[in-house]
Every structure is written in C-alpha cells, then in structure tokens.
Amino acid sequence: MTLDPISPNPQPTETNQFHETITIPLRSKHRATAEQFAKVATHPDQRDVIYHNTLAILALSDWLNWLQIPHSHQDCESWDSIIRGFDDVADLAIEGVGRVECRPVFPGADALEIAPESRVDRVGYFAIGLDLQTGDRPEATLIGFIPTSALFDREQIWLSDLQSLDDFLEWWDAKVAETRVINSETSQQNVSTSNAVADSEIDPKINPEINPTINPRINPEPDSELPPEVKPTGAKPAVSLISWLDKQFDHGWQNLSDLLQDLLEPDSFRVSYRKQPKTTGAKALDIQNLEKPIILSVVIGNHELTEEEEISPENLSESLLLWDITIRLQNLNVEMPLPNELQLTLLDPLGQTLEQATPDSDSHTCLQIDFIAEPGETFMAQVVLGNFKVIETLTAPSL
C-alpha cells in the first residue's frame, strides 16, 4: 500500500459525417511520455511515428479508464522500446479480449492506413484523430472502431466504414462473455479430469483431505510457521469499494452529498462538501458528549500518475491499476475544530498501524490520510475518541 481519477474529461460528444465521436484532451503528461518514447528512435521519421502512436494509445487508455474497462500495456509491442524503435506499432491489450491497434489519423484524412507489422494478433482497430495545432490544448478524437473480422485483409480502411464507439462497447461485451464461457468450460473439464483420478493413485498418508490427522491446518507441527489469523477487535466485515464506482453504497455508507442533505438544512449545505471530485462514500459517527456527529468519508479515484511513473514504461501498466484513496474526518461545520483527543488511523488487514492522524495546529478542523491501494487490497479506517472506537474495513476495487 503506498494512494484524482485518471479521467479523460471527455467533452460532450460531437457528430461528424459518420457517427458520434469523443474528444479527449492530450494532457502534458501524455506528451511527455510520447516525447520520452520517441527519443529512442534514430531516424526523425520514426520519432514522429512513435510520438503520434503513443499519443493515440494514451488517449484510448484514458477513455477505457473512464469506462472502467480493464486494459494493460504489459506485453504490448508498442511498450517495447526495441520493437517500437523499428516497427510502426500502436497496440493496447484489453483484458479478456486481446490487443487492439490505435491508429493515429490527421486532419483532412478520409482513410486509415494499416501498417504491415500491425496486422498480426490484433482483434480490432481504433481510429484516433490527432489535432496537435490547437495551442496549449492539443486534442485527440476517438473516431471509431472496426473488428479484425470485418477487414477482409484490407490494408486501408475508409473512415466512413468504421463502426461507432457504442458498437465497440457492444462488441466488447460480447467478447468478454465469450471468453467467460470458454474459461468456464475449460475449468469444468479440468475438474472432471481431476475427479477421474483412480482411488488407488491417492495415498492417504500424504493427502490431508484423505487423512485429516496430518492436515497442517488442523494439526500443525509444533514448529509450524503458519501466521495466526488475527483480526483487530471491533473490525467489521470488509466492504468492497467496487460498487461505489457505480454510486451504490451499503452497510451504512451513503453518497456524501446524500448524507449531508439528510443532516443539514439546505441553506447550510457547505460548498466545501458539495464539490467533491471522484467517488465519495460517507457515514455519520454519533459520539457521546459531542453535540453533532462527525463525518467519516472515504474518497476513491483512479491513481493520478506521477511524472516518474509516466516515463517509466516498465511500471506504467501496474501504476494504471492503482487507486488513490483519501480517508477524512470532519465536523458537519467544516470550520469547527475537532476534539484534541480524536484519532484517525489507517490499519492493515491484521490491525497493524500504517499511518495515524491527530488534530494539531495545522489540521485541527480535519483529519486526513492519503494513500495508494493496489487492486483488491483490504485496509481499515479506525476512529478513536475516549471510550468510542469504530473500525471500518474496506477493499479497493479489483477490475
């Protein structure tokens, strides 16, 4: 555990002569990554190819992140410094589907060229329009998509033949469902094969399921190093944050704005609470001797890449899967000081302290802990004031 979402901030869809498109800003970090990649090429023409291909890939990646569609640069030719130095490749791997090619298109073009080296092992092609002549705000436009099955060995695709982005989402849903069916059938076949092992081949002396008297989990040896299953007193069952991304809350959690509307008069609904980026879940903690409840909130968003992460391609695919998380304690009146004895602690699943915040001269009105979580990582937020103690257990989404 180390934790503002990677959002393409897409502009309202616009309609060209073919179908609806989406415009995505090319952030400065994207341009820095493209420039870093282009430096490895020895020929000026190849530098331009790498630069444009990288921008097209990162634009599509932003859109997929916004839609919560899992994807990765790992094992992609475009993220291999040697391959991209010689070949015109712009692939991106979409989990459960395969690699798609992100072909850059420039103003005035009416067709999409498919490079020979990008015709292998691609499940589809995206046309990404690049407009780099817009001053400080260059943009990319997702024009459309076409699956490989519809190409019929063509080397050129007319933009008018491209399918819409909605068509891509339907195609993606179908491919994911197909992959799940195949995996399920394979799993059932493996189970059947496993069950077909003859009883004579099973030695009860070494199989703990047949001879439980030697099962190390039931009767561990005296010097067993198995870690004890320890949970801190008062910890609640883990709440998965993946449903929060769809604004679905349970186990006493609410959307922060909904909670505050329940607790506050409309005129006192503070701006600092109203304007919340990312996804925020919250609950009110009623603590004895306090006039009003304290708000515990958890903010989650896609990890905002640092400059170092963006220019380190070997770690970029892992960084894109991380989550930025903020745990915060605050009074309903955001200007009211918190009790001096109040403690907010971030715990690991075994109850070990990772970080603690207490009121001081700089943070007397708010306690906050920011960290980075890996997919599926469980953490706990502990709030203590005198005899009051509550522990909330949460799990970062695993997409």
N, C-alpha and C positions, 0 to 999 in steps of 0.2 A: 504494500500500500504506500503510495508516495504522495491530491486530486486537485464558460460561456459557449455554449454549444458550437460545434462546427456546423454552422448553418449557412447555406449559400445565400440566405436572404433573397430568395428569388423575387424578381419583380413580377407584377401581375402578368399573366400570360398574354402574349400578343399573337395575333394571327397573321401568318404570311400567306402567300398564294397557295400553299399546300395544306397546312394544318397549323394547330396551335404550337407555339414554341415557348421555351422558358429562358429568360436571360439571367445570367449569374455573374456577379462581379468577379473579376480576376484580382484577388487580393495580393497585396505586396509580398506576402509570404509565398504565394504560388509563383510569382515572377522570380523571386529569389531562388526558389528550388529549381525552376526551369533554367535559370542562368547558371546555377551550380552544375547541373547535369550537362549543359551544353559545353562547358569548359573542357570536357574530356575529349571532344572531337578535334581532330587535327585539320579537317577541311572546313572552310567557312560555310559551305552549303550544308554540310552535315550538322553544324552547330545550329543553323536555323531550323532544320528538321527536328532535332532533339528539343529545342526550345518550344516549338509550336506543339509537338506531340505531348510534351509534359504538361503544358497548359490545358490541352484538351482533356487529358486524363484527370487532372486535379479538378477541373470544372465538373466532370461527370461524377467524380468521387464526392464532391460537395453535395450534389443533388441526391446521390444514393444515401449519404449520411443523413440528410434531411428527411428522407423517407424511411430511415432505419432499415435499409436493405444491406445486409452484411456483405462485405467485399474486402479484398486484400490485394496489396501489391506484391506479396510474397510469391516467389517462383514465377514472376512475370518477366518476360523478355525486356520490357520497357524499363524495368527497375534493375536490370543487369548492366553495369557500366560498360562491360566489354561488348555485349551484343548490341546495345543501342548506339555504340560508337561506330558500328559498321552497317547496321540494318535499320530500315525505316519501320519501326515497330512502336505501337502505342496501345498495348493490351492492358486490361484490368480484369482481375478474376472476381466473379460474383459467386458467392458461396452457394453450393448446391446446383449451379447452373453451368459454369465454365467461364472461359475467357472471352470477353468482348473487345473489339478493336475501336478505339476512339480516334476517328479520322478528322483532322482539322480542315475546315472549309473557310475560304476567304471571301470578302465582299465581291459580288459580281459573278461568283461561280454558280453554275447550274448543274454540276455533276460532282460526284465523289469518286476519287481515284483510289483503287485498292492496290497497295504495294504488293509485289510478288511474295515478299517474306512474311506478309501478314495474312496469307491465305491458308495457313496451316493451323489447325486446332483452335479456330475461332468459332464461337457459336452464334455470333452476330456482329453487326457493325453500327456504330453511332456516328452521325454527322454532327460535329461540333463547330459552329461558326465562331471565328475569332475576329474581333474588331479591336485592334490594338492602336487605333488612331483616335481614341476618344480622350486624349489628355491624361489627366491623373486617374481616370476611372475606366481603364480598358475592361471589356466585357467578353464573355463567351455566351453563345446561344445554343441550347440543345435543340437541334433542328428536327431530328427524327432518328428512327432505328429500323434496321431490317435484319431478320434472322438469316443465317447462312443458307438454310434450306430454300430460301426464296431467291437466291442469287443466280442459280443455274450457270455457275462458272464464269460469270461476267467479271471483267476487270474494271468496269466503270459502272457507277450507279447514278442514275438521274435523281436529283433531289425530289422530283415530283413522284418518284416511285417509293420513297421512304414511307414507312408506317409512322403513326403518331406515337407520342410518349405514353398515352393511355394504352395503345396497342402493345407497347413494350411491357407495361405492368401486367396486362392480361397474359402475355407470353411468359413472363417471369413466373407468375402464379402457377401456370400450367407446368412449367419445367420443374419447379420446386416440388409440386405434388407428384409428378412422375418420379422424381428422384427418391421421394419418401417411400413410394410404393416399391421401387426396386430394392431399397435398403431394407424394407420390412420383409420382403420375400427372401432376401439373402439371409437375414437374421433368422427367419423361421427354418430355412434349410440348414443353417449351422446348428440350431437347436436339435433338429431331427437327427442330424449326423451324430451329435454328441450323445443323444439318448440311445443311439443304436449300438453303443459300445457294449460288448458282452460282459456279463457279470463276472466271468472268470478273469477278465482283464483288470478288475478293480481289486486292489489289495487293501483290505480293511485296516491293515496295520499302519498304512501310511496315508489313508484318506480320512480326514477328520469328520467328513459328513457321514461316513460309514461307521467309524469308531470314534464317537464323541469324547471318549475318555482321554484322548490325546489332542483334542482340539485346543490350540493355544489360546483362543479367545475365551474358552470355558475353564480350562485348567492350565493357566500359564505356568511355565517353569519359574522357579524362584528367582532366577536372574533375568527374567523377561524384561526387555526394554520397551515394551509397548507403552505409549504415553497414556496416562489416565484421561478419561473423558471428563473434563472439568468444565462446568459452566458456572458463571458468577451467580450468586444468589439474587433472585429478583428478575433475572433475564427473561424476556418474553420470546415466544417463537418468532423466527425470522420472517420479516415481511419483504417480499420481493418487490423491488422498485420498478420492474419492467412494466407493470400495469400503470404506473404513474405517467409513463410516456404517453399514454392514451387518456390521461386525466381520469383514471379510475383509481379510487382510494378505498381502503378498507381498514379493519382493525383499529377504528377510532381516528384514523387520519382523514383530513379533508384538504381540498384545494385551499391554499392560504387565503385567497380573496373571499371564498365562501365562508370560511371560518370567521373572518373579521366582520363580514356582513352580519353574521349571526350575533356577534358580541358587541358590535359598535353601532352607534347611531349613524345614519348616513352622513350627517354633517361632519362627524369626527373621523371619518374613514380617511386615514392619513395617506398622503401621496407616496411617502416612502414605502408603505406597504402595498399600495395599489400597483405601482410599476415594478413588476417582478419579471426579470428575464428568466429563461429556462423553465423547468418544471419544479414547482414547489409544493410539498406536502407539509401540513402543519397540524398541531393539536394544542389545545389549551391545558395547562397544568395547574390544577387548583391546589395551592399550597396553603396549609393552615397558617393563620396570622397575617397572611397577605390579603390586602383589600380586593385586588383583582388578579385573575390568573396571569401566568407568564406564558408566552407563546414559544413553543419549541417548533422550529421549522427545519426542513431538510431540502436543500436545493440541489437538483441534479441536471447535468447537461453534458453533451459530448465534450471530450477533452480538447481544449484550445491548444494547438501545437505551439511549442516554443520554436524560436528560430533554429536552435540547435537540432531539434527533432526533425524539422522540415528538411534540413540539409544533410541529414544522416539517413540515407535511403535504407540502410541495413536494419534500422529500427523503426522506420516510419510506419510499416504495416501494423506493428504491435501498438504503437502510440495512438493510431487512429481508433483502436478498440477501447481505449481507456475512457473513464468517466471523471469529470470534475464534480466534486461534491462539497457542499458547504452545510455545516450544522450550526444553527444560530439560536440563541436565547435572547428574548427581548420582551419588554413590557408592552401592553397594549398602547400606552402612551410612550412613543418611541424616545421621548426626551426625559422620561423618568428614570432615575438611577436604579440599578439592580441592587439587591441586598449584597452586602460585602462578603457574606459567607457562602454565597451561591457558587457552585462548581459545575462546570461542563467538561466532561471527559470523553475522549474517544478511546474505545477499548477494542482489542482484537477478539476473535471468537472464544478464546479461553479466558477472557476477562483481564488480560494484561493491558496496562495503560500505555497508549501510544502518544497521546497528547492531552494536555489539560489547559483549560482557560478559566481564569477567575477575574472578578472586577478589579480594575486598577484605574489610575488617573487617566489613562488613555482609552479605556474601553468600559467605563462604568455604566454606560447605557445599553451595551450589547456585548454578549459573549459569542465568539465565532471561531470555528475551526474549519480550515480549508484543507482538503487532501485529494489525492488521486487514487481511484479504485480500479482494480482490474475487473474484467467481466466475471460475474458470478461470485465476487468476493463479498464475504459477510463481515459486517462491522457493527459495533454497538455504541449508542449515544447514552451516556449516563448523566443524570441530573441529580445533584445532591444539595439540600439546604436543611441543616439541622438533622431532625429525625426523618425528613422527607427524602425518599430515594426512588427513582424510577429508571429503568434501563429499557431502551427501545432497540431491538435487533433488526437490522435491515440488510438486504442483499442487493448488490449492484446488478443491473440487467446483464444477461448473457445472451447476446444476439447471434 
